[in-house]
């Protein structure tokens, strides 16, 4: 191989390979190197694929025209080939964006002239599907669990880069009556998912669920991965831990002592004994952020190492779990800001203008009202840009007279039955640069604005006159109310008959009296459902019951002929005869 023409050119090559281009004092490029040339190639390109020419067009020659030097010969020379005769760049081996994203060379004309820096960028393709950290999981849930309770699920990992990584989760199978839904949050480029209870659970109605949850990436077409979730409905431990804050914030110096608590996470559980005792853990302790911090059984967060922490903001998820069987869990975001040497970073505080200053708004809040005040400290508009709000189209952000104060205004209607919770993100951005992010979970409080709804407009049932057990249930009538809490709890009552009674809590019908001959062939009555809101709302459904005289088998009498005496003045409709046929209970009248 001929040598490079000049010592200066060799020095330029060395400088390029070490990442330090030769720059003159006036910041003008060294004449020994031409401006860099960049090419792009898809990671699925086949072996032999033509990427381009070093000088834009082929330079045919039987003799070597170029001297090619790679920054990482072991990798670059194995995957990319640059012809020393023509300058053609081709794929030498199958590429993988996740393994190597860039190859760099310096191509030097042997006959003299400046060297040409060449960069080949590998373009990511959607060649990886999301894979859950666990393929299946079992969750035990009490039938008395509150609606809105969250259960952390294993996260899915997609080795493709954004936007081809995991974008969403969805339930694709097994969600009977939509009693579950999913909530997600993105922390450190990982999309976490929680299984949220969306309806009342009744172990007597269904004691288990088998869900299939899909993680979907951002490809076109998208790829997906599956998680099998087995849910067992149990009777116990009906309160999940509740954190005292929606997001925990702490600010420390880089040399914060290892044994000194940074912040204490506190959750409470309304259950007693072991069902109310809590333990804490970091959701992904092996992640880059999780390896920096540890949490004590009492909730105190400390550094894991005596080494200094780099400046910046670190966010991670902490899970609180009680000691019940099965345990209940809740999660919260913890944000730790490590101060840099240039001064304090800006911080953002949101004051909700509610009675208890919590991030809760009733769904009938007045349009145009100011619902929160945002204050930014250590804030320089020239340096930090402005505050933006995402996550809820019904909330608008308006800057107050003071540049560091913003007002949150209700500019659209709220409907808890459509969306009960918003994951807000207050962003401090300068143009496209994100300075800081402040997540807030906004809960929409229910008002009693939904009447009970029945599954059918009318109900028809058959009642057996020969029934032996007057308490044997005949039909379960139940309505649904989209409201929450007392506004959605129903009480049932009957109008129009004293033959049938109803359980006021469950809507289960049963006999109030024995069906004798005096009852005709049909009963019509109404069943009402009234919620426990203030004021209560009521709806009703019409029920038609047909009276039948069959136990399901041909009757067998103990005689072939019966005779009976009656008074001539007996009233019309009086039952005059009743006898036992198999299991039919009879008596003479």
C-alpha positions as CSV (number, residue, x, y, z in Angstrom):
1,X,0.0,0.0,0.0
2,X,1.6,3.4,-1.0
3,X,2.2,5.8,1.9
4,X,0.1,9.0,2.4
5,X,1.7,11.9,0.5
6,X,2.5,14.2,3.4
7,X,3.3,14.2,7.1
8,X,0.6,16.8,7.5
9,X,-2.0,14.5,6.0
10,X,-1.0,11.7,8.3
11,X,-1.4,14.0,11.3
12,X,-4.8,15.0,10.0
13,X,-5.8,11.3,9.8
14,X,-4.6,10.7,13.4
15,X,-6.5,13.8,14.6
16,X,-9.7,12.6,12.9
17,X,-9.4,9.1,14.3
18,X,-8.9,10.4,17.9
19,X,-11.9,12.7,17.5
20,X,-9.9,15.9,17.4
21,X,-10.0,17.5,14.0
22,X,-7.1,19.9,13.2
23,X,-8.5,23.3,13.6
24,X,-6.5,26.5,13.0
25,X,-6.5,29.3,15.5
26,X,-9.1,31.1,13.4
27,X,-11.4,28.0,13.4
28,X,-10.9,27.4,9.7
29,X,-10.6,23.8,8.4
30,X,-7.2,22.3,7.9
31,X,-6.5,22.2,4.2
32,X,-5.3,18.6,4.5
33,X,-8.9,17.4,5.0
34,X,-11.9,18.1,2.9
35,X,-15.4,18.7,4.4
36,X,-16.9,15.4,5.7
37,X,-19.0,13.3,3.4
38,X,-22.0,11.4,5.0
39,X,-24.0,8.5,3.7
40,X,-27.0,6.6,5.1
41,X,-27.9,3.0,4.7
42,X,-30.8,1.0,6.1
43,X,-29.8,-1.8,8.5
44,X,-31.6,-4.3,6.3
45,X,-29.4,-3.6,3.3
46,X,-28.1,-6.8,1.8
47,X,-24.5,-7.8,1.4
48,X,-23.1,-6.0,-1.7
49,X,-25.6,-3.2,-1.5
50,X,-24.3,0.0,-3.1
51,X,-24.1,2.9,-0.7
52,X,-22.4,5.5,-2.9
53,X,-19.0,6.8,-4.1
54,X,-16.5,8.7,-2.0
55,X,-16.2,11.4,-4.6
56,X,-19.8,11.3,-5.8
57,X,-19.1,9.4,-8.9
58,X,-17.0,6.3,-9.8
59,X,-13.3,6.8,-10.4
60,X,-12.4,3.7,-12.5
61,X,-8.9,2.6,-12.2
62,X,-7.0,-0.7,-12.3
63,X,-4.5,0.6,-9.7
64,X,-5.2,1.7,-6.2
65,X,-6.3,5.3,-6.1
66,X,-7.1,5.6,-2.4
67,X,-5.6,4.8,1.0
68,X,-8.5,3.9,3.4
69,X,-8.3,4.2,7.2
70,X,-11.1,3.2,9.6
71,X,-11.6,4.7,13.0
72,X,-12.5,1.2,14.4
73,X,-10.9,-1.3,11.9
74,X,-12.2,-4.4,13.7
75,X,-15.8,-3.2,13.2
76,X,-15.8,-0.9,10.2
77,X,-13.7,-3.1,7.9
78,X,-15.9,-6.1,8.8
79,X,-19.2,-4.4,7.7
80,X,-18.3,-1.7,5.2
81,X,-16.0,-2.0,2.1
82,X,-14.6,1.0,0.3
83,X,-12.9,0.2,-3.0
84,X,-9.4,1.4,-3.2
85,X,-9.7,1.6,-7.0
86,X,-13.1,3.2,-7.7
87,X,-14.1,4.7,-4.3
88,X,-17.4,2.7,-4.3
89,X,-18.9,2.1,-0.8
90,X,-20.7,-1.2,-0.4
91,X,-22.1,-3.4,2.4
92,X,-19.7,-6.1,3.4
93,X,-21.7,-7.9,6.1
94,X,-25.2,-7.7,7.5
95,X,-25.8,-4.5,9.5
96,X,-27.5,-4.1,12.9
97,X,-28.4,-0.6,14.1
98,X,-28.7,-1.8,17.7
99,X,-25.1,-3.1,17.5
100,X,-23.3,-0.3,15.5
101,X,-25.0,2.9,14.4
102,X,-22.1,4.6,12.6
103,X,-18.9,3.8,10.7
104,X,-16.1,6.4,10.1
105,X,-13.3,6.4,7.6
106,X,-10.7,8.7,6.1
107,X,-10.1,8.1,2.4
108,X,-6.8,9.6,1.2
109,X,-6.1,10.0,-2.5
110,X,-2.7,8.3,-3.2
111,X,-1.9,10.6,-6.0
112,X,-2.1,13.6,-3.7
113,X,-4.8,15.9,-2.4
114,X,-6.7,16.4,0.8
115,X,-8.2,13.5,2.7
116,X,-11.9,12.8,2.6
117,X,-13.6,12.0,6.0
118,X,-16.4,9.6,5.3
119,X,-19.3,8.7,7.7
120,X,-21.8,5.9,7.0
121,X,-24.9,6.2,9.3
122,X,-27.0,3.1,9.8
123,X,-30.7,3.9,9.7
124,X,-32.9,2.1,12.3
125,X,-35.7,-0.1,11.1
126,X,-38.5,-1.7,12.9
127,X,-36.9,-5.1,13.1
128,X,-37.4,-5.8,16.8
129,X,-40.7,-6.5,18.5
130,X,-41.6,-5.5,22.1
131,X,-40.7,-8.2,24.7
132,X,-42.0,-8.1,28.2
133,X,-39.6,-8.6,31.0
134,X,-41.9,-11.4,32.2
135,X,-44.1,-13.3,29.7
136,X,-46.8,-14.0,32.2
137,X,-47.9,-12.7,35.6
138,X,-50.5,-13.6,38.2
139,X,-52.3,-10.9,40.2
140,X,-54.5,-11.6,43.2
141,X,-57.2,-8.9,43.6
142,X,-59.7,-8.5,46.4
143,X,-63.3,-8.3,45.2
144,X,-63.7,-5.2,47.5
145,X,-60.8,-3.3,45.8
146,X,-61.6,0.3,45.0
147,X,-62.3,1.4,41.5
148,X,-59.2,3.1,40.2
149,X,-56.7,0.9,42.1
150,X,-53.5,0.3,40.1
151,X,-51.4,-2.8,39.9
152,X,-47.9,-2.5,38.2
153,X,-47.3,-4.7,35.3
154,X,-44.0,-5.9,33.8
155,X,-42.8,-3.4,31.2
156,X,-42.0,-4.2,27.6
157,X,-38.6,-3.5,26.0
158,X,-38.1,-2.8,22.3
159,X,-34.4,-2.5,21.2
160,X,-35.3,-0.3,18.3
161,X,-34.9,3.4,19.0
162,X,-37.6,6.1,19.2
163,X,-40.1,6.4,17.6
164,X,-39.9,2.7,16.8
165,X,-39.8,1.6,20.5
166,X,-42.8,0.8,22.7
167,X,-45.6,3.4,22.2
168,X,-48.6,2.0,23.9
169,X,-50.2,-0.9,25.8
170,X,-53.7,-2.4,25.2
171,X,-55.9,-5.2,26.5
172,X,-56.8,-7.4,23.5
173,X,-58.6,-10.4,25.2
174,X,-60.3,-11.5,28.3
175,X,-61.6,-8.1,29.7
176,X,-65.1,-9.2,30.4
177,X,-67.4,-6.2,30.9
178,X,-64.4,-3.9,30.7
179,X,-63.7,-4.2,34.4
180,X,-60.0,-3.4,33.8
181,X,-58.2,-0.7,31.8
182,X,-54.5,0.3,31.4
183,X,-52.7,3.4,32.5
184,X,-49.1,4.2,31.4
185,X,-46.3,6.6,32.1
186,X,-42.9,7.1,30.5
187,X,-39.9,7.4,32.8
188,X,-36.3,7.5,31.3
189,X,-37.5,6.3,27.9
190,X,-39.3,3.2,29.4
191,X,-43.1,3.1,29.1
192,X,-44.5,1.6,32.3
193,X,-48.0,0.2,32.5
194,X,-50.4,-0.3,35.4
195,X,-53.5,-2.4,35.4
196,X,-56.4,-0.2,36.6
197,X,-59.6,-1.6,38.1
198,X,-62.4,0.0,36.0
199,X,-65.5,-1.7,37.4
200,X,-66.8,-3.5,40.4
201,X,-65.5,-7.0,40.9
202,X,-67.8,-9.8,42.2
203,X,-66.2,-13.1,43.1
204,X,-69.6,-14.8,43.1
205,X,-70.1,-13.7,39.5
206,X,-66.5,-14.4,38.2
207,X,-63.6,-15.6,40.3
208,X,-60.8,-15.2,37.7
209,X,-59.9,-13.3,34.6
210,X,-57.3,-14.2,31.9
211,X,-56.1,-11.1,30.1
212,X,-53.8,-10.8,27.1
213,X,-52.1,-7.4,27.0
214,X,-50.2,-6.2,24.0
215,X,-47.3,-3.8,23.8
216,X,-47.3,-2.0,20.5
217,X,-44.3,-0.2,19.0
218,X,-44.3,2.8,16.6
219,X,-43.4,1.0,13.4
220,X,-45.6,0.9,10.3
221,X,-46.8,-1.7,10.4
222,X,-46.4,-1.9,14.1
223,X,-44.9,-4.9,15.9
224,X,-46.3,-6.2,19.2
225,X,-45.6,-8.4,22.1
226,X,-47.9,-10.2,24.5
227,X,-48.2,-10.5,28.2
228,X,-50.4,-13.1,29.8
229,X,-52.1,-11.8,33.0
230,X,-54.0,-14.2,35.3
231,X,-56.2,-12.5,37.8
232,X,-57.7,-14.3,40.8
233,X,-60.5,-12.5,42.7
234,X,-60.3,-13.0,46.5
235,X,-62.0,-11.7,49.6
236,X,-59.6,-9.7,51.7
237,X,-57.3,-6.7,52.0
238,X,-59.4,-4.2,50.2
239,X,-57.3,-1.1,50.5
240,X,-54.3,-0.3,48.4
241,X,-51.5,2.0,49.7
242,X,-52.0,5.7,49.1
243,X,-49.1,8.1,48.8
244,X,-49.1,11.5,50.5
245,X,-47.8,13.1,47.3
246,X,-48.5,12.6,43.6
247,X,-44.8,13.2,42.8
248,X,-41.9,13.4,45.3
249,X,-39.2,16.0,44.6
250,X,-35.8,16.4,46.2
251,X,-32.7,18.5,45.4
252,X,-29.2,17.5,46.6
253,X,-25.6,18.4,45.9
254,X,-23.3,16.0,43.9
255,X,-21.4,15.0,47.0
256,X,-24.5,14.3,49.1
257,X,-23.5,11.8,51.9
258,X,-24.2,8.2,51.2
259,X,-25.8,7.4,54.6
260,X,-27.9,10.6,54.7
261,X,-31.6,10.3,53.7
262,X,-32.4,12.3,50.5
263,X,-36.2,12.1,50.9
264,X,-38.7,9.9,52.7
265,X,-41.5,8.4,50.7
266,X,-44.7,8.0,52.8
267,X,-47.8,6.0,52.0
268,X,-50.7,4.9,54.2
269,X,-53.0,1.9,54.1
270,X,-56.5,2.0,55.7
271,X,-56.3,-1.7,56.4
272,X,-55.3,-3.0,59.8
273,X,-52.6,-5.5,61.1
274,X,-50.4,-7.0,58.4
275,X,-52.8,-5.8,55.6
276,X,-51.9,-2.2,56.6
277,X,-48.1,-2.7,57.0
278,X,-46.1,-1.4,54.1
279,X,-42.8,-2.1,52.4
280,X,-41.2,-0.1,49.6
281,X,-39.0,-0.9,46.6
282,X,-37.7,0.7,43.5
283,X,-39.5,-0.5,40.4
284,X,-36.4,-1.3,38.3
285,X,-33.4,-1.3,40.6
286,X,-31.1,-2.6,37.8
287,X,-31.8,0.3,35.5
288,X,-29.2,3.1,35.1
289,X,-31.2,5.4,37.4
290,X,-32.2,2.6,39.8
291,X,-28.6,1.7,40.4
292,X,-27.9,5.2,41.8
293,X,-30.4,5.0,44.7
294,X,-31.8,2.6,47.3
295,X,-34.8,2.7,49.5
296,X,-35.1,1.6,53.1
297,X,-38.1,-0.4,54.5
298,X,-39.3,2.8,56.1
299,X,-39.3,4.7,52.8
300,X,-36.1,6.6,53.1
301,X,-34.1,7.1,49.9
302,X,-30.3,7.2,49.9
303,X,-27.4,7.0,47.5
304,X,-26.0,3.6,46.7
305,X,-22.4,4.7,46.2
306,X,-20.0,7.1,47.8
307,X,-19.2,8.5,44.4
308,X,-20.4,11.9,43.3
309,X,-23.6,12.1,41.3
310,X,-23.6,13.9,38.0
311,X,-25.7,17.1,37.8
312,X,-29.2,16.6,36.4
313,X,-32.6,15.4,37.2
314,X,-33.2,11.6,37.9
315,X,-36.7,10.2,37.9
316,X,-37.7,6.7,39.0
317,X,-40.7,4.8,40.2
318,X,-41.2,3.6,43.8
319,X,-43.7,0.9,44.6
320,X,-45.4,0.6,48.0
321,X,-46.8,-2.9,48.8
322,X,-48.7,-4.0,51.9
323,X,-48.2,-7.3,53.7
324,X,-51.7,-8.7,53.0
325,X,-52.4,-11.9,51.1
326,X,-52.4,-11.1,48.3
327,X,-50.5,-7.8,48.7
328,X,-51.8,-4.6,47.1
329,X,-49.4,-2.2,45.4
330,X,-49.3,1.5,44.3
331,X,-46.6,3.4,42.5
332,X,-45.4,7.0,42.6
333,X,-42.7,9.0,40.7
334,X,-39.7,10.3,42.6
335,X,-37.6,13.1,41.1
336,X,-34.2,13.9,42.5
337,X,-32.3,16.9,41.1
338,X,-28.6,17.0,41.5
339,X,-27.3,20.6,41.5
340,X,-24.6,21.5,39.0
341,X,-21.7,23.8,39.7
342,X,-23.2,26.7,37.8
343,X,-26.0,27.3,40.3
344,X,-29.4,26.0,41.1
345,X,-31.6,24.6,38.4
346,X,-35.1,26.0,37.9
347,X,-37.9,24.3,39.8
348,X,-41.6,24.4,39.2
349,X,-44.4,24.4,41.8
350,X,-48.1,24.0,41.1
351,X,-50.6,25.3,43.6
352,X,-54.1,23.9,43.0
353,X,-56.8,26.4,43.9
354,X,-59.0,23.8,45.6
355,X,-60.2,23.4,49.1
356,X,-57.5,21.0,50.1
357,X,-54.9,22.2,47.4
358,X,-54.9,18.6,45.9
359,X,-54.8,18.1,42.2
360,X,-58.5,17.3,42.0
361,X,-61.3,19.0,40.0
362,X,-65.0,18.3,40.0
363,X,-66.3,17.4,36.6
364,X,-68.8,20.3,36.7
365,X,-66.1,22.9,37.3
366,X,-66.9,26.3,35.7
367,X,-65.5,27.1,32.3
368,X,-63.0,30.0,32.4
369,X,-62.2,29.5,36.1
370,X,-58.6,29.6,37.3
371,X,-57.9,26.2,38.8
372,X,-54.1,26.3,39.5
373,X,-51.2,28.7,39.8
374,X,-47.7,27.7,38.5
375,X,-44.6,29.3,40.0
376,X,-41.1,28.8,38.5
377,X,-38.1,29.6,40.8
378,X,-34.5,30.2,39.7
379,X,-36.1,31.1,36.3
380,X,-34.5,33.1,33.6
381,X,-36.9,33.6,30.5
382,X,-33.9,34.3,28.3
383,X,-32.1,31.2,29.3
384,X,-35.0,28.8,30.1
385,X,-37.7,29.7,27.6
386,X,-41.3,29.3,28.6
387,X,-43.6,26.8,30.4
388,X,-45.9,24.5,28.4
389,X,-48.7,22.2,29.5
390,X,-49.7,18.9,27.9
391,X,-51.9,16.0,28.8
392,X,-55.4,17.6,29.1
393,X,-57.1,19.5,26.2
394,X,-59.5,21.1,28.7
395,X,-56.7,23.0,30.5
396,X,-55.0,26.1,29.1
397,X,-51.9,27.8,30.4
398,X,-51.7,31.6,30.5
399,X,-48.7,33.7,31.7
400,X,-49.5,36.2,34.4
401,X,-48.1,39.7,34.7
402,X,-45.0,38.3,36.5
403,X,-42.9,36.4,34.0
404,X,-42.3,33.4,36.4
405,X,-46.0,32.9,37.2
406,X,-48.5,31.0,35.0
407,X,-52.2,30.4,35.5
408,X,-54.0,27.2,34.6
409,X,-57.5,27.9,33.2
410,X,-60.3,25.5,32.5
411,X,-61.0,26.1,28.8
412,X,-63.0,22.9,28.1
413,X,-65.6,20.6,29.6
414,X,-64.6,17.8,32.0
415,X,-66.4,14.4,32.0
416,X,-65.2,11.9,34.6
417,X,-67.1,9.1,32.9
418,X,-65.0,9.7,29.8
419,X,-61.7,10.4,31.5
420,X,-61.3,10.1,35.2
421,X,-57.6,10.9,35.4
422,X,-55.2,13.1,33.4
423,X,-51.4,12.7,33.3
424,X,-50.3,16.3,33.0
425,X,-46.8,17.4,32.0
426,X,-45.6,20.9,32.8
427,X,-42.6,21.4,30.5
428,X,-40.0,24.2,30.7
429,X,-38.7,24.4,27.1
430,X,-36.5,26.8,25.1
431,X,-37.4,26.2,21.5
432,X,-37.0,22.4,21.1
433,X,-34.7,21.9,24.2
434,X,-36.4,20.5,27.2
435,X,-35.0,22.1,30.3
436,X,-37.2,20.3,32.9
437,X,-40.4,18.3,33.2
438,X,-42.9,18.3,36.1
439,X,-45.5,15.5,35.9
440,X,-48.8,15.8,37.8
441,X,-51.7,13.4,38.0
442,X,-55.0,15.3,37.9
443,X,-58.1,13.4,39.2
444,X,-61.5,14.4,38.1
445,X,-64.1,14.1,40.9
446,X,-67.5,12.7,40.3
447,X,-70.8,14.4,40.5
448,X,-74.1,12.6,40.4
449,X,-75.0,13.2,36.7
450,X,-75.8,9.7,35.5
451,X,-79.0,7.8,36.1
452,X,-78.9,4.0,36.5
453,X,-79.0,2.2,33.2
454,X,-80.5,-1.3,32.6
455,X,-79.0,-4.0,30.3
456,X,-82.5,-4.5,28.7
457,X,-85.5,-2.3,28.2
458,X,-87.8,-5.1,29.4
459,X,-87.4,-8.4,31.2
460,X,-89.4,-11.6,30.8
461,X,-89.1,-14.6,33.1
462,X,-91.0,-17.8,34.0
463,X,-92.1,-18.6,37.6
464,X,-92.9,-22.2,38.5
465,X,-96.1,-22.4,40.5
466,X,-95.0,-25.9,41.8
467,X,-91.7,-24.6,43.3
468,X,-90.8,-26.2,46.6
469,X,-88.5,-23.5,48.0
470,X,-90.1,-20.1,48.2
471,X,-86.6,-18.5,48.7
472,X,-85.1,-20.0,45.5
473,X,-83.8,-17.1,43.4
474,X,-85.3,-16.7,40.0
475,X,-83.4,-13.9,38.3
476,X,-80.7,-11.3,38.9
477,X,-81.7,-7.8,37.8
478,X,-78.9,-5.3,37.9
479,X,-78.4,-1.8,36.5
480,X,-75.1,0.1,36.0
481,X,-74.3,3.6,37.0
482,X,-71.4,5.4,35.4
483,X,-70.8,7.6,38.5
484,X,-68.3,6.7,41.2
485,X,-68.5,6.1,45.0
486,X,-71.9,6.7,46.6
487,X,-73.2,8.3,43.3
488,X,-72.8,4.9,41.6
489,X,-74.0,2.6,44.4
490,X,-77.5,1.4,43.8
491,X,-80.5,0.3,45.8
492,X,-83.3,-1.8,44.3
493,X,-87.0,-1.9,45.1
494,X,-90.2,-3.4,43.5
495,X,-93.5,-1.7,42.7
496,X,-96.6,-3.5,41.6
497,X,-96.5,-6.9,43.3
498,X,-96.2,-8.5,46.7
499,X,-95.5,-12.0,45.3
500,X,-91.9,-11.2,44.3
501,X,-89.3,-9.6,46.5
502,X,-85.9,-8.2,45.7
503,X,-82.5,-8.0,47.5
504,X,-82.0,-4.2,47.7
505,X,-78.2,-4.5,47.4
506,X,-77.8,-7.1,44.7
507,X,-81.0,-7.0,42.6
508,X,-81.6,-10.7,43.1
509,X,-85.3,-11.7,42.8
510,X,-86.9,-14.3,45.0
511,X,-90.4,-15.4,46.1
512,X,-92.1,-13.4,48.8
513,X,-94.9,-15.9,49.1
514,X,-96.0,-19.3,47.8
515,X,-97.6,-19.3,44.4
516,X,-101.1,-20.7,44.9
517,X,-104.1,-21.1,42.6
518,X,-105.3,-17.6,43.3
519,X,-102.5,-16.1,41.3
520,X,-103.2,-15.8,37.6
521,X,-101.0,-16.8,34.7
522,X,-99.0,-13.6,34.6
523,X,-97.5,-10.9,36.9
524,X,-96.4,-7.5,35.8
525,X,-94.3,-5.2,38.0
526,X,-91.6,-2.6,38.0
527,X,-88.1,-2.8,39.4
528,X,-86.6,0.5,40.4
529,X,-82.9,1.3,40.9
530,X,-81.9,4.4,42.9
531,X,-78.4,5.6,43.4
532,X,-77.1,7.0,46.7
533,X,-76.1,10.4,45.4
534,X,-77.4,13.7,46.6
535,X,-79.9,14.2,45.2
536,X,-80.5,10.6,44.2
537,X,-81.4,9.6,40.6
538,X,-83.8,6.7,39.8
539,X,-84.7,4.6,36.8
540,X,-87.0,1.6,36.4
541,X,-87.5,-1.4,34.1
542,X,-90.7,-3.3,33.4
543,X,-90.8,-7.1,34.3
544,X,-93.3,-9.6,33.0
545,X,-93.4,-12.9,34.8
546,X,-95.3,-15.9,33.3
547,X,-96.7,-18.4,35.9
548,X,-96.2,-22.0,34.7
549,X,-97.3,-25.2,36.3
550,X,-94.5,-27.6,35.5
551,X,-91.6,-28.9,37.5
552,X,-89.9,-30.1,34.3
553,X,-91.2,-33.7,34.6
554,X,-94.7,-35.2,34.0
555,X,-96.7,-35.1,37.2
556,X,-97.5,-38.4,38.9
557,X,-100.6,-38.4,41.1
558,X,-101.3,-40.9,43.9
559,X,-104.9,-41.4,42.6
560,X,-106.6,-41.6,39.3
561,X,-109.8,-39.9,40.6
562,X,-110.3,-37.2,43.2
563,X,-113.6,-35.8,44.7
564,X,-114.2,-32.7,46.8
565,X,-117.2,-31.0,48.4
566,X,-117.6,-27.2,48.3
567,X,-120.2,-24.7,49.5
568,X,-122.5,-23.2,46.9
569,X,-121.7,-19.7,48.0
570,X,-117.9,-20.0,47.6
571,X,-116.3,-16.9,46.1
572,X,-115.1,-16.8,42.5
573,X,-111.3,-17.4,42.3
574,X,-111.1,-19.5,45.5
575,X,-108.6,-22.3,45.2
576,X,-110.7,-25.5,45.9
577,X,-108.2,-28.3,45.4
578,X,-104.5,-28.9,45.6
579,X,-102.7,-32.3,45.7
580,X,-99.1,-33.6,45.9
581,X,-97.6,-34.8,42.6
582,X,-94.1,-36.0,43.1
583,X,-92.3,-33.0,44.7
584,X,-95.2,-30.6,44.5
585,X,-96.4,-29.6,47.9
586,X,-100.2,-29.6,48.1
587,X,-103.0,-29.2,50.6
588,X,-106.8,-29.2,50.4
589,X,-108.7,-26.0,50.6
